[in-house]
């Protein structure tokens, strides 16, 4: 059972609520759309606004998510630059 900011007895992990730039809750497996052109460090490429990132994974940090595109694998994005698709 998911509860915001509380310790769950079975897992003993703190579950954080991850929100996109519009305030919508994100979950593992969601798809998001970029709201801004982003330069990718180390890949010499730019992800354009409107690019869809499928099957995101949440991290321990509520301001970051992990995902992948056709161009870049192992991508870490700030939630302030994405919105739920």
N, CA, C and O atoms as a Maestro MAE file, in Angstrom:
{
 s_m_m2io_version
 :::
 2.0.0
}

f_m_ct {
 s_m_title
 :::
 protein
 m_atom[340] {
  # First column is atom index #
  i_m_mmod_type
  r_m_x_coord
  r_m_y_coord
  r_m_z_coord
  i_m_residue_number
  s_m_chain_name
  s_m_pdb_residue_name
  s_m_pdb_atom_name
  i_m_atomic_number
  :::
  1 25 0.841 -1.182 0.000 1 A "UNK " " N  " 7
  2 3 0.000 0.000 0.000 1 A "UNK " " CA " 6
  3 2 0.879 1.236 0.000 1 A "UNK " " C  " 6
  4 15 1.854 1.298 0.750 1 A "UNK " " O  " 8
  5 25 0.559 2.209 -0.815 2 A "UNK " " N  " 7
  6 3 1.382 3.394 -0.973 2 A "UNK " " CA " 6
  7 2 0.864 4.521 -0.088 2 A "UNK " " C  " 6
  8 15 -0.304 4.903 -0.169 2 A "UNK " " O  " 8
  9 25 1.743 5.044 0.754 3 A "UNK " " N  " 7
  10 3 1.407 6.186 1.592 3 A "UNK " " CA " 6
  11 2 2.537 7.196 1.471 3 A "UNK " " C  " 6
  12 15 3.709 6.826 1.531 3 A "UNK " " O  " 8
  13 25 2.201 8.445 1.303 4 A "UNK " " N  " 7
  14 3 3.199 9.477 1.074 4 A "UNK " " CA " 6
  15 2 3.971 9.793 2.350 4 A "UNK " " C  " 6
  16 15 3.385 10.121 3.381 4 A "UNK " " O  " 8
  17 25 5.308 9.689 2.262 5 A "UNK " " N  " 7
  18 3 6.175 10.133 3.343 5 A "UNK " " CA " 6
  19 2 6.140 9.289 4.603 5 A "UNK " " C  " 6
  20 15 6.590 9.753 5.650 5 A "UNK " " O  " 8
  21 25 5.632 8.088 4.546 6 A "UNK " " N  " 7
  22 3 5.584 7.232 5.731 6 A "UNK " " CA " 6
  23 2 6.381 5.965 5.489 6 A "UNK " " C  " 6
  24 15 6.581 5.556 4.345 6 A "UNK " " O  " 8
  25 25 6.833 5.348 6.565 7 A "UNK " " N  " 7
  26 3 7.530 4.081 6.440 7 A "UNK " " CA " 6
  27 2 6.518 2.958 6.322 7 A "UNK " " C  " 6
  28 15 5.593 2.858 7.128 7 A "UNK " " O  " 8
  29 25 6.690 2.136 5.343 8 A "UNK " " N  " 7
  30 3 5.823 0.986 5.175 8 A "UNK " " CA " 6
  31 2 6.439 -0.188 5.938 8 A "UNK " " C  " 6
  32 15 7.630 -0.458 5.784 8 A "UNK " " O  " 8
  33 25 5.660 -0.882 6.748 9 A "UNK " " N  " 7
  34 3 6.227 -1.927 7.591 9 A "UNK " " CA " 6
  35 2 6.853 -3.084 6.823 9 A "UNK " " C  " 6
  36 15 7.836 -3.651 7.300 9 A "UNK " " O  " 8
  37 25 6.339 -3.458 5.668 10 A "UNK " " N  " 7
  38 3 6.857 -4.611 4.941 10 A "UNK " " CA " 6
  39 2 8.210 -4.322 4.295 10 A "UNK " " C  " 6
  40 15 9.092 -5.181 4.298 10 A "UNK " " O  " 8
  41 25 8.380 -3.125 3.744 11 A "UNK " " N  " 7
  42 3 9.603 -2.825 3.007 11 A "UNK " " CA " 6
  43 2 10.551 -1.913 3.771 11 A "UNK " " C  " 6
  44 15 11.747 -1.893 3.478 11 A "UNK " " O  " 8
  45 25 10.057 -1.169 4.728 12 A "UNK " " N  " 7
  46 3 10.856 -0.221 5.502 12 A "UNK " " CA " 6
  47 2 11.527 0.828 4.618 12 A "UNK " " C  " 6
  48 15 12.635 1.276 4.914 12 A "UNK " " O  " 8
  49 25 10.861 1.216 3.538 13 A "UNK " " N  " 7
  50 3 11.357 2.256 2.649 13 A "UNK " " CA " 6
  51 2 10.377 3.415 2.648 13 A "UNK " " C  " 6
  52 15 9.171 3.221 2.802 13 A "UNK " " O  " 8
  53 25 10.904 4.625 2.474 14 A "UNK " " N  " 7
  54 3 10.048 5.787 2.383 14 A "UNK " " CA " 6
  55 2 9.619 5.967 0.937 14 A "UNK " " C  " 6
  56 15 10.465 6.044 0.046 14 A "UNK " " O  " 8
  57 25 8.330 6.033 0.695 15 A "UNK " " N  " 7
  58 3 7.787 6.239 -0.645 15 A "UNK " " CA " 6
  59 2 7.530 7.734 -0.809 15 A "UNK " " C  " 6
  60 15 6.831 8.342 0.001 15 A "UNK " " O  " 8
  61 25 8.101 8.326 -1.868 16 A "UNK " " N  " 7
  62 3 7.900 9.746 -2.125 16 A "UNK " " CA " 6
  63 2 6.952 9.897 -3.301 16 A "UNK " " C  " 6
  64 15 6.907 9.043 -4.187 16 A "UNK " " O  " 8
  65 25 6.205 10.972 -3.306 17 A "UNK " " N  " 7
  66 3 5.315 11.279 -4.422 17 A "UNK " " CA " 6
  67 2 6.094 12.074 -5.452 17 A "UNK " " C  " 6
  68 15 6.590 13.163 -5.161 17 A "UNK " " O  " 8
  69 25 6.199 11.531 -6.652 18 A "UNK " " N  " 7
  70 3 6.913 12.188 -7.744 18 A "UNK " " CA " 6
  71 2 5.885 12.845 -8.639 18 A "UNK " " C  " 6
  72 15 4.956 12.194 -9.115 18 A "UNK " " O  " 8
  73 25 6.056 14.153 -8.870 19 A "UNK " " N  " 7
  74 3 5.103 14.913 -9.674 19 A "UNK " " CA " 6
  75 2 5.795 15.525 -10.873 19 A "UNK " " C  " 6
  76 15 6.972 15.879 -10.809 19 A "UNK " " O  " 8
  77 25 5.049 15.649 -11.982 20 A "UNK " " N  " 7
  78 3 5.591 16.286 -13.171 20 A "UNK " " CA " 6
  79 2 5.476 17.804 -13.051 20 A "UNK " " C  " 6
  80 15 5.122 18.315 -11.989 20 A "UNK " " O  " 8
  81 25 5.769 18.521 -14.122 21 A "UNK " " N  " 7
  82 3 5.758 19.981 -14.087 21 A "UNK " " CA " 6
  83 2 4.361 20.558 -13.870 21 A "UNK " " C  " 6
  84 15 4.234 21.705 -13.443 21 A "UNK " " O  " 8
  85 25 3.314 19.789 -14.155 22 A "UNK " " N  " 7
  86 3 1.937 20.246 -13.950 22 A "UNK " " CA " 6
  87 2 1.349 19.792 -12.631 22 A "UNK " " C  " 6
  88 15 0.216 20.148 -12.307 22 A "UNK " " O  " 8
  89 25 2.096 19.010 -11.859 23 A "UNK " " N  " 7
  90 3 1.604 18.551 -10.564 23 A "UNK " " CA " 6
  91 2 0.917 17.201 -10.600 23 A "UNK " " C  " 6
  92 15 0.356 16.772 -9.591 23 A "UNK " " O  " 8
  93 25 0.946 16.514 -11.744 24 A "UNK " " N  " 7
  94 3 0.349 15.176 -11.847 24 A "UNK " " CA " 6
  95 2 1.297 14.149 -11.247 24 A "UNK " " C  " 6
  96 15 2.512 14.244 -11.422 24 A "UNK " " O  " 8
  97 25 0.745 13.164 -10.537 25 A "UNK " " N  " 7
  98 3 1.563 12.109 -9.948 25 A "UNK " " CA " 6
  99 2 2.087 11.178 -11.031 25 A "UNK " " C  " 6
  100 15 1.357 10.805 -11.949 25 A "UNK " " O  " 8
  101 25 3.365 10.803 -10.917 26 A "UNK " " N  " 7
  102 3 3.984 9.867 -11.849 26 A "UNK " " CA " 6
  103 2 4.197 8.529 -11.153 26 A "UNK " " C  " 6
  104 15 4.406 8.475 -9.942 26 A "UNK " " O  " 8
  105 25 4.141 7.453 -11.928 27 A "UNK " " N  " 7
  106 3 4.367 6.112 -11.400 27 A "UNK " " CA " 6
  107 2 5.300 5.360 -12.348 27 A "UNK " " C  " 6
  108 15 5.487 5.767 -13.495 27 A "UNK " " O  " 8
  109 25 5.881 4.267 -11.867 28 A "UNK " " N  " 7
  110 3 6.725 3.425 -12.713 28 A "UNK " " CA " 6
  111 2 5.927 2.959 -13.921 28 A "UNK " " C  " 6
  112 15 4.777 2.540 -13.790 28 A "UNK " " O  " 8
  113 25 6.547 3.033 -15.110 29 A "UNK " " N  " 7
  114 3 5.893 2.566 -16.323 29 A "UNK " " CA " 6
  115 2 5.112 3.624 -17.070 29 A "UNK " " C  " 6
  116 15 4.630 3.360 -18.171 29 A "UNK " " O  " 8
  117 25 4.971 4.814 -16.507 30 A "UNK " " N  " 7
  118 3 4.259 5.896 -17.197 30 A "UNK " " CA " 6
  119 2 5.068 6.394 -18.391 30 A "UNK " " C  " 6
  120 15 6.264 6.123 -18.501 30 A "UNK " " O  " 8
  121 25 4.408 7.118 -19.273 31 A "UNK " " N  " 7
  122 3 5.066 7.807 -20.377 31 A "UNK " " CA " 6
  123 2 4.998 9.296 -20.110 31 A "UNK " " C  " 6
  124 15 3.992 9.801 -19.612 31 A "UNK " " O  " 8
  125 25 6.075 10.001 -20.442 32 A "UNK " " N  " 7
  126 3 6.132 11.445 -20.243 32 A "UNK " " CA " 6
  127 2 6.594 12.110 -21.534 32 A "UNK " " C  " 6
  128 15 7.193 11.468 -22.397 32 A "UNK " " O  " 8
  129 25 6.307 13.404 -21.655 33 A "UNK " " N  " 7
  130 3 6.685 14.201 -22.818 33 A "UNK " " CA " 6
  131 2 7.569 15.340 -22.336 33 A "UNK " " C  " 6
  132 15 7.280 15.961 -21.313 33 A "UNK " " O  " 8
  133 25 8.646 15.619 -23.067 34 A "UNK " " N  " 7
  134 3 9.537 16.716 -22.713 34 A "UNK " " CA " 6
  135 2 8.866 18.052 -23.003 34 A "UNK " " C  " 6
  136 15 8.208 18.206 -24.033 34 A "UNK " " O  " 8
  137 25 9.027 19.015 -22.106 35 A "UNK " " N  " 7
  138 3 8.435 20.336 -22.279 35 A "UNK " " CA " 6
  139 2 9.454 21.366 -22.748 35 A "UNK " " C  " 6
  140 15 9.109 22.527 -22.965 35 A "UNK " " O  " 8
  141 25 10.716 20.945 -22.907 36 A "UNK " " N  " 7
  142 3 11.782 21.864 -23.278 36 A "UNK " " CA " 6
  143 2 12.858 21.079 -24.026 36 A "UNK " " C  " 6
  144 15 13.051 19.894 -23.757 36 A "UNK " " O  " 8
  145 25 13.563 21.724 -24.961 37 A "UNK " " N  " 7
  146 3 14.709 21.089 -25.606 37 A "UNK " " CA " 6
  147 2 15.804 20.900 -24.565 37 A "UNK " " C  " 6
  148 15 16.136 21.838 -23.839 37 A "UNK " " O  " 8
  149 25 16.367 19.697 -24.484 38 A "UNK " " N  " 7
  150 3 17.391 19.395 -23.489 38 A "UNK " " CA " 6
  151 2 18.654 18.871 -24.153 38 A "UNK " " C  " 6
  152 15 18.596 17.949 -24.966 38 A "UNK " " O  " 8
  153 25 19.802 19.461 -23.808 39 A "UNK " " N  " 7
  154 3 21.084 18.963 -24.268 39 A "UNK " " CA " 6
  155 2 21.491 17.823 -23.348 39 A "UNK " " C  " 6
  156 15 21.413 17.949 -22.126 39 A "UNK " " O  " 8
  157 25 21.920 16.719 -23.927 40 A "UNK " " N  " 7
  158 3 22.304 15.550 -23.149 40 A "UNK " " CA " 6
  159 2 23.811 15.559 -22.961 40 A "UNK " " C  " 6
  160 15 24.566 15.538 -23.932 40 A "UNK " " O  " 8
  161 25 24.243 15.592 -21.709 41 A "UNK " " N  " 7
  162 3 25.674 15.607 -21.417 41 A "UNK " " CA " 6
  163 2 26.282 14.260 -21.780 41 A "UNK " " C  " 6
  164 15 25.722 13.212 -21.458 41 A "UNK " " O  " 8
  165 25 27.430 14.291 -22.451 42 A "UNK " " N  " 7
  166 3 28.144 13.075 -22.789 42 A "UNK " " CA " 6
  167 2 27.650 12.372 -24.040 42 A "UNK " " C  " 6
  168 15 28.268 11.402 -24.478 42 A "UNK " " O  " 8
  169 25 26.570 12.826 -24.619 43 A "UNK " " N  " 7
  170 3 26.040 12.162 -25.812 43 A "UNK " " CA " 6
  171 2 26.074 13.057 -27.047 43 A "UNK " " C  " 6
  172 15 25.793 12.587 -28.150 43 A "UNK " " O  " 8
  173 25 26.408 14.315 -26.888 44 A "UNK " " N  " 7
  174 3 26.459 15.272 -28.002 44 A "UNK " " CA " 6
  175 2 25.190 15.259 -28.834 44 A "UNK " " C  " 6
  176 15 25.247 15.266 -30.064 44 A "UNK " " O  " 8
  177 25 24.053 15.240 -28.168 45 A "UNK " " N  " 7
  178 3 22.761 15.255 -28.854 45 A "UNK " " CA " 6
  179 2 21.796 16.118 -28.058 45 A "UNK " " C  " 6
  180 15 22.011 16.391 -26.877 45 A "UNK " " O  " 8
  181 25 20.745 16.536 -28.713 46 A "UNK " " N  " 7
  182 3 19.703 17.332 -28.067 46 A "UNK " " CA " 6
  183 2 18.370 16.611 -28.215 46 A "UNK " " C  " 6
  184 15 17.988 16.209 -29.314 46 A "UNK " " O  " 8
  185 25 17.672 16.454 -27.105 47 A "UNK " " N  " 7
  186 3 16.323 15.890 -27.139 47 A "UNK " " CA " 6
  187 2 15.354 17.037 -27.342 47 A "UNK " " C  " 6
  188 15 15.352 17.994 -26.569 47 A "UNK " " O  " 8
  189 25 14.546 16.950 -28.356 48 A "UNK " " N  " 7
  190 3 13.629 18.029 -28.719 48 A "UNK " " CA " 6
  191 2 12.371 18.025 -27.867 48 A "UNK " " C  " 6
  192 15 11.953 16.988 -27.352 48 A "UNK " " O  " 8
  193 25 11.782 19.193 -27.730 49 A "UNK " " N  " 7
  194 3 10.507 19.345 -27.031 49 A "UNK " " CA " 6
  195 2 9.462 18.475 -27.721 49 A "UNK " " C  " 6
  196 15 9.380 18.452 -28.949 49 A "UNK " " O  " 8
  197 25 8.667 17.763 -26.933 50 A "UNK " " N  " 7
  198 3 7.652 16.889 -27.483 50 A "UNK " " CA " 6
  199 2 8.091 15.443 -27.605 50 A "UNK " " C  " 6
  200 15 7.285 14.583 -27.961 50 A "UNK " " O  " 8
  201 25 9.362 15.155 -27.315 51 A "UNK " " N  " 7
  202 3 9.851 13.777 -27.361 51 A "UNK " " CA " 6
  203 2 9.180 12.962 -26.264 51 A "UNK " " C  " 6
  204 15 9.096 13.410 -25.120 51 A "UNK " " O  " 8
  205 25 8.705 11.779 -26.602 52 A "UNK " " N  " 7
  206 3 8.029 10.909 -25.641 52 A "UNK " " CA " 6
  207 2 9.046 9.952 -25.029 52 A "UNK " " C  " 6
  208 15 9.796 9.287 -25.744 52 A "UNK " " O  " 8
  209 25 9.062 9.890 -23.710 53 A "UNK " " N  " 7
  210 3 9.891 8.948 -22.964 53 A "UNK " " CA " 6
  211 2 8.937 7.923 -22.373 53 A "UNK " " C  " 6
  212 15 8.096 8.263 -21.540 53 A "UNK " " O  " 8
  213 25 9.061 6.654 -22.802 54 A "UNK " " N  " 7
  214 3 8.152 5.602 -22.358 54 A "UNK " " CA " 6
  215 2 8.791 4.783 -21.242 54 A "UNK " " C  " 6
  216 15 10.014 4.729 -21.117 54 A "UNK " " O  " 8
  217 25 7.957 4.157 -20.443 55 A "UNK " " N  " 7
  218 3 8.395 3.246 -19.387 55 A "UNK " " CA " 6
  219 2 9.401 3.879 -18.431 55 A "UNK " " C  " 6
  220 15 10.506 3.364 -18.261 55 A "UNK " " O  " 8
  221 25 9.027 4.980 -17.815 56 A "UNK " " N  " 7
  222 3 9.931 5.634 -16.876 56 A "UNK " " CA " 6
  223 2 10.038 4.811 -15.599 56 A "UNK " " C  " 6
  224 15 9.172 3.996 -15.284 56 A "UNK " " O  " 8
  225 25 11.125 5.049 -14.873 57 A "UNK " " N  " 7
  226 3 11.315 4.441 -13.554 57 A "UNK " " CA " 6
  227 2 11.561 5.557 -12.555 57 A "UNK " " C  " 6
  228 15 12.292 6.505 -12.839 57 A "UNK " " O  " 8
  229 25 10.954 5.443 -11.397 58 A "UNK " " N  " 7
  230 3 11.142 6.428 -10.350 58 A "UNK " " CA " 6
  231 2 12.433 6.139 -9.607 58 A "UNK " " C  " 6
  232 15 12.848 4.985 -9.496 58 A "UNK " " O  " 8
  233 25 13.070 7.189 -9.098 59 A "UNK " " N  " 7
  234 3 14.287 7.050 -8.312 59 A "UNK " " CA " 6
  235 2 13.987 7.433 -6.874 59 A "UNK " " C  " 6
  236 15 12.860 7.805 -6.548 59 A "UNK " " O  " 8
  237 25 14.981 7.343 -6.025 60 A "UNK " " N  " 7
  238 3 14.812 7.735 -4.625 60 A "UNK " " CA " 6
  239 2 14.628 9.242 -4.492 60 A "UNK " " C  " 6
  240 15 14.056 9.716 -3.511 60 A "UNK " " O  " 8
  241 25 15.111 9.993 -5.474 61 A "UNK " " N  " 7
  242 3 14.973 11.449 -5.485 61 A "UNK " " CA " 6
  243 2 13.659 11.817 -6.152 61 A "UNK " " C  " 6
  244 15 13.397 11.387 -7.275 61 A "UNK " " O  " 8
  245 25 12.829 12.605 -5.478 62 A "UNK " " N  " 7
  246 3 11.520 12.962 -6.042 62 A "UNK " " CA " 6
  247 2 11.603 13.928 -7.208 62 A "UNK " " C  " 6
  248 15 10.594 14.158 -7.875 62 A "UNK " " O  " 8
  249 25 12.772 14.504 -7.479 63 A "UNK " " N  " 7
  250 3 12.926 15.442 -8.580 63 A "UNK " " CA " 6
  251 2 13.562 14.809 -9.815 63 A "UNK " " C  " 6
  252 15 13.808 15.510 -10.796 63 A "UNK " " O  " 8
  253 25 13.839 13.490 -9.795 64 A "UNK " " N  " 7
  254 3 14.477 12.836 -10.926 64 A "UNK " " CA " 6
  255 2 13.749 11.544 -11.289 64 A "UNK " " C  " 6
  256 15 13.215 10.845 -10.427 64 A "UNK " " O  " 8
  257 25 13.743 11.246 -12.592 65 A "UNK " " N  " 7
  258 3 13.221 9.969 -13.094 65 A "UNK " " CA " 6
  259 2 14.237 9.401 -14.070 65 A "UNK " " C  " 6
  260 15 15.086 10.128 -14.588 65 A "UNK " " O  " 8
  261 25 14.150 8.099 -14.321 66 A "UNK " " N  " 7
  262 3 15.017 7.448 -15.292 66 A "UNK " " CA " 6
  263 2 14.175 6.994 -16.472 66 A "UNK " " C  " 6
  264 15 13.015 6.613 -16.315 66 A "UNK " " O  " 8
  265 25 14.773 7.040 -17.651 67 A "UNK " " N  " 7
  266 3 14.075 6.602 -18.846 67 A "UNK " " CA " 6
  267 2 15.059 6.348 -19.962 67 A "UNK " " C  " 6
  268 15 16.272 6.399 -19.760 67 A "UNK " " O  " 8
  269 25 14.527 6.074 -21.147 68 A "UNK " " N  " 7
  270 3 15.376 5.855 -22.308 68 A "UNK " " CA " 6
  271 2 14.630 6.257 -23.566 68 A "UNK " " C  " 6
  272 15 13.403 6.189 -23.633 68 A "UNK " " O  " 8
  273 25 15.399 6.677 -24.563 69 A "UNK " " N  " 7
  274 3 14.845 7.005 -25.874 69 A "UNK " " CA " 6
  275 2 15.590 6.184 -26.912 69 A "UNK " " C  " 6
  276 15 16.468 5.393 -26.568 69 A "UNK " " O  " 8
  277 25 15.247 6.364 -28.167 70 A "UNK " " N  " 7
  278 3 15.959 5.672 -29.238 70 A "UNK " " CA " 6
  279 2 17.410 6.143 -29.324 70 A "UNK " " C  " 6
  280 15 18.305 5.364 -29.655 70 A "UNK " " O  " 8
  281 25 17.635 7.423 -29.025 71 A "UNK " " N  " 7
  282 3 18.968 8.007 -29.138 71 A "UNK " " CA " 6
  283 2 19.831 7.778 -27.905 71 A "UNK " " C  " 6
  284 15 21.036 7.552 -28.024 71 A "UNK " " O  " 8
  285 25 19.221 7.835 -26.713 72 A "UNK " " N  " 7
  286 3 19.985 7.808 -25.463 72 A "UNK " " CA " 6
  287 2 19.411 6.749 -24.527 72 A "UNK " " C  " 6
  288 15 18.207 6.715 -24.271 72 A "UNK " " O  " 8
  289 25 20.286 5.890 -24.024 73 A "UNK " " N  " 7
  290 3 19.880 4.881 -23.042 73 A "UNK " " CA " 6
  291 2 20.360 5.337 -21.664 73 A "UNK " " C  " 6
  292 15 21.370 6.034 -21.566 73 A "UNK " " O  " 8
  293 25 19.659 4.960 -20.611 74 A "UNK " " N  " 7
  294 3 20.082 5.309 -19.260 74 A "UNK " " CA " 6
  295 2 19.993 6.798 -18.985 74 A "UNK " " C  " 6
  296 15 20.926 7.386 -18.439 74 A "UNK " " O  " 8
  297 25 18.900 7.402 -19.352 75 A "UNK " " N  " 7
  298 3 18.698 8.837 -19.251 75 A "UNK " " CA " 6
  299 2 18.092 9.196 -17.897 75 A "UNK " " C  " 6
  300 15 17.128 8.564 -17.463 75 A "UNK " " O  " 8
  301 25 18.648 10.203 -17.229 76 A "UNK " " N  " 7
  302 3 18.082 10.708 -15.977 76 A "UNK " " CA " 6
  303 2 17.560 12.110 -16.251 76 A "UNK " " C  " 6
  304 15 18.301 12.982 -16.706 76 A "UNK " " O  " 8
  305 25 16.270 12.322 -15.970 77 A "UNK " " N  " 7
  306 3 15.624 13.601 -16.262 77 A "UNK " " CA " 6
  307 2 15.079 14.249 -15.003 77 A "UNK " " C  " 6
  308 15 14.629 13.563 -14.085 77 A "UNK " " O  " 8
  309 25 15.122 15.566 -14.963 78 A "UNK " " N  " 7
  310 3 14.465 16.324 -13.895 78 A "UNK " " CA " 6
  311 2 12.973 16.365 -14.192 78 A "UNK " " C  " 6
  312 15 12.567 16.535 -15.342 78 A "UNK " " O  " 8
  313 25 12.163 16.210 -13.159 79 A "UNK " " N  " 7
  314 3 10.716 16.182 -13.351 79 A "UNK " " CA " 6
  315 2 10.150 17.535 -13.752 79 A "UNK " " C  " 6
  316 15 9.029 17.599 -14.255 79 A "UNK " " O  " 8
  317 25 10.885 18.610 -13.546 80 A "UNK " " N  " 7
  318 3 10.383 19.931 -13.926 80 A "UNK " " CA " 6
  319 2 10.380 20.134 -15.446 80 A "UNK " " C  " 6
  320 15 9.799 21.106 -15.930 80 A "UNK " " O  " 8
  321 25 11.021 19.229 -16.211 81 A "UNK " " N  " 7
  322 3 11.072 19.341 -17.666 81 A "UNK " " CA " 6
  323 2 10.181 18.345 -18.381 81 A "UNK " " C  " 6
  324 15 10.265 18.219 -19.602 81 A "UNK " " O  " 8
  325 25 9.317 17.623 -17.644 82 A "UNK " " N  " 7
  326 3 8.453 16.634 -18.277 82 A "UNK " " CA " 6
  327 2 7.008 16.816 -17.817 82 A "UNK " " C  " 6
  328 15 6.735 17.368 -16.751 82 A "UNK " " O  " 8
  329 25 6.093 16.333 -18.657 83 A "UNK " " N  " 7
  330 3 4.686 16.277 -18.261 83 A "UNK " " CA " 6
  331 2 4.157 14.897 -18.630 83 A "UNK " " C  " 6
  332 15 4.645 14.269 -19.569 83 A "UNK " " O  " 8
  333 25 3.173 14.436 -17.898 84 A "UNK " " N  " 7
  334 3 2.617 13.105 -18.111 84 A "UNK " " CA " 6
  335 2 1.888 13.058 -19.451 84 A "UNK " " C  " 6
  336 15 1.149 13.979 -19.799 84 A "UNK " " O  " 8
  337 25 2.102 11.985 -20.193 85 A "UNK " " N  " 7
  338 3 1.457 11.837 -21.500 85 A "UNK " " CA " 6
  339 2 0.086 11.221 -21.353 85 A "UNK " " C  " 6
  340 15 -0.610 11.019 -22.348 85 A "UNK " " O  " 8
  :::
 }
 m_bond[339] {
  # First column is bond index #
  i_m_from
  i_m_to
  i_m_order
  :::
  1 1 2 1
  2 2 3 1
  3 3 4 2
  4 3 5 1
  5 5 6 1
  6 6 7 1
  7 7 8 2
  8 7 9 1
  9 9 10 1
  10 10 11 1
  11 11 12 2
  12 11 13 1
  13 13 14 1
  14 14 15 1
  15 15 16 2
  16 15 17 1
  17 17 18 1
  18 18 19 1
  19 19 20 2
  20 19 21 1
  21 21 22 1
  22 22 23 1
  23 23 24 2
  24 23 25 1
  25 25 26 1
  26 26 27 1
  27 27 28 2
  28 27 29 1
  29 29 30 1
  30 30 31 1
  31 31 32 2
  32 31 33 1
  33 33 34 1
  34 34 35 1
  35 35 36 2
  36 35 37 1
  37 37 38 1
  38 38 39 1
  39 39 40 2
  40 39 41 1
  41 41 42 1
  42 42 43 1
  43 43 44 2
  44 43 45 1
  45 45 46 1
  46 46 47 1
  47 47 48 2
  48 47 49 1
  49 49 50 1
  50 50 51 1
  51 51 52 2
  52 51 53 1
  53 53 54 1
  54 54 55 1
  55 55 56 2
  56 55 57 1
  57 57 58 1
  58 58 59 1
  59 59 60 2
  60 59 61 1
  61 61 62 1
  62 62 63 1
  63 63 64 2
  64 63 65 1
  65 65 66 1
  66 66 67 1
  67 67 68 2
  68 67 69 1
  69 69 70 1
  70 70 71 1
  71 71 72 2
  72 71 73 1
  73 73 74 1
  74 74 75 1
  75 75 76 2
  76 75 77 1
  77 77 78 1
  78 78 79 1
  79 79 80 2
  80 79 81 1
  81 81 82 1
  82 82 83 1
  83 83 84 2
  84 83 85 1
  85 85 86 1
  86 86 87 1
  87 87 88 2
  88 87 89 1
  89 89 90 1
  90 90 91 1
  91 91 92 2
  92 91 93 1
  93 93 94 1
  94 94 95 1
  95 95 96 2
  96 95 97 1
  97 97 98 1
  98 98 99 1
  99 99 100 2
  100 99 101 1
  101 101 102 1
  102 102 103 1
  103 103 104 2
  104 103 105 1
  105 105 106 1
  106 106 107 1
  107 107 108 2
  108 107 109 1
  109 109 110 1
  110 110 111 1
  111 111 112 2
  112 111 113 1
  113 113 114 1
  114 114 115 1
  115 115 116 2
  116 115 117 1
  117 117 118 1
  118 118 119 1
  119 119 120 2
  120 119 121 1
  121 121 122 1
  122 122 123 1
  123 123 124 2
  124 123 125 1
  125 125 126 1
  126 126 127 1
  127 127 128 2
  128 127 129 1
  129 129 130 1
  130 130 131 1
  131 131 132 2
  132 131 133 1
  133 133 134 1
  134 134 135 1
  135 135 136 2
  136 135 137 1
  137 137 138 1
  138 138 139 1
  139 139 140 2
  140 139 141 1
  141 141 142 1
  142 142 143 1
  143 143 144 2
  144 143 145 1
  145 145 146 1
  146 146 147 1
  147 147 148 2
  148 147 149 1
  149 149 150 1
  150 150 151 1
  151 151 152 2
  152 151 153 1
  153 153 154 1
  154 154 155 1
  155 155 156 2
  156 155 157 1
  157 157 158 1
  158 158 159 1
  159 159 160 2
  160 159 161 1
  161 161 162 1
  162 162 163 1
  163 163 164 2
  164 163 165 1
  165 165 166 1
  166 166 167 1
  167 167 168 2
  168 167 169 1
  169 169 170 1
  170 170 171 1
  171 171 172 2
  172 171 173 1
  173 173 174 1
  174 174 175 1
  175 175 176 2
  176 175 177 1
  177 177 178 1
  178 178 179 1
  179 179 180 2
  180 179 181 1
  181 181 182 1
  182 182 183 1
  183 183 184 2
  184 183 185 1
  185 185 186 1
  186 186 187 1
  187 187 188 2
  188 187 189 1
  189 189 190 1
  190 190 191 1
  191 191 192 2
  192 191 193 1
  193 193 194 1
  194 194 195 1
  195 195 196 2
  196 195 197 1
  197 197 198 1
  198 198 199 1
  199 199 200 2
  200 199 201 1
  201 201 202 1
  202 202 203 1
  203 203 204 2
  204 203 205 1
  205 205 206 1
  206 206 207 1
  207 207 208 2
  208 207 209 1
  209 209 210 1
  210 210 211 1
  211 211 212 2
  212 211 213 1
  213 213 214 1
  214 214 215 1
  215 215 216 2
  216 215 217 1
  217 217 218 1
  218 218 219 1
  219 219 220 2
  220 219 221 1
  221 221 222 1
  222 222 223 1
  223 223 224 2
  224 223 225 1
  225 225 226 1
  226 226 227 1
  227 227 228 2
  228 227 229 1
  229 229 230 1
  230 230 231 1
  231 231 232 2
  232 231 233 1
  233 233 234 1
  234 234 235 1
  235 235 236 2
  236 235 237 1
  237 237 238 1
  238 238 239 1
  239 239 240 2
  240 239 241 1
  241 241 242 1
  242 242 243 1
  243 243 244 2
  244 243 245 1
  245 245 246 1
  246 246 247 1
  247 247 248 2
  248 247 249 1
  249 249 250 1
  250 250 251 1
  251 251 252 2
  252 251 253 1
  253 253 254 1
  254 254 255 1
  255 255 256 2
  256 255 257 1
  257 257 258 1
  258 258 259 1
  259 259 260 2
  260 259 261 1
  261 261 262 1
  262 262 263 1
  263 263 264 2
  264 263 265 1
  265 265 266 1
  266 266 267 1
  267 267 268 2
  268 267 269 1
  269 269 270 1
  270 270 271 1
  271 271 272 2
  272 271 273 1
  273 273 274 1
  274 274 275 1
  275 275 276 2
  276 275 277 1
  277 277 278 1
  278 278 279 1
  279 279 280 2
  280 279 281 1
  281 281 282 1
  282 282 283 1
  283 283 284 2
  284 283 285 1
  285 285 286 1
  286 286 287 1
  287 287 288 2
  288 287 289 1
  289 289 290 1
  290 290 291 1
  291 291 292 2
  292 291 293 1
  293 293 294 1
  294 294 295 1
  295 295 296 2
  296 295 297 1
  297 297 298 1
  298 298 299 1
  299 299 300 2
  300 299 301 1
  301 301 302 1
  302 302 303 1
  303 303 304 2
  304 303 305 1
  305 305 306 1
  306 306 307 1
  307 307 308 2
  308 307 309 1
  309 309 310 1
  310 310 311 1
  311 311 312 2
  312 311 313 1
  313 313 314 1
  314 314 315 1
  315 315 316 2
  316 315 317 1
  317 317 318 1
  318 318 319 1
  319 319 320 2
  320 319 321 1
  321 321 322 1
  322 322 323 1
  323 323 324 2
  324 323 325 1
  325 325 326 1
  326 326 327 1
  327 327 328 2
  328 327 329 1
  329 329 330 1
  330 330 331 1
  331 331 332 2
  332 331 333 1
  333 333 334 1
  334 334 335 1
  335 335 336 2
  336 335 337 1
  337 337 338 1
  338 338 339 1
  339 339 340 2
  :::
 }
}
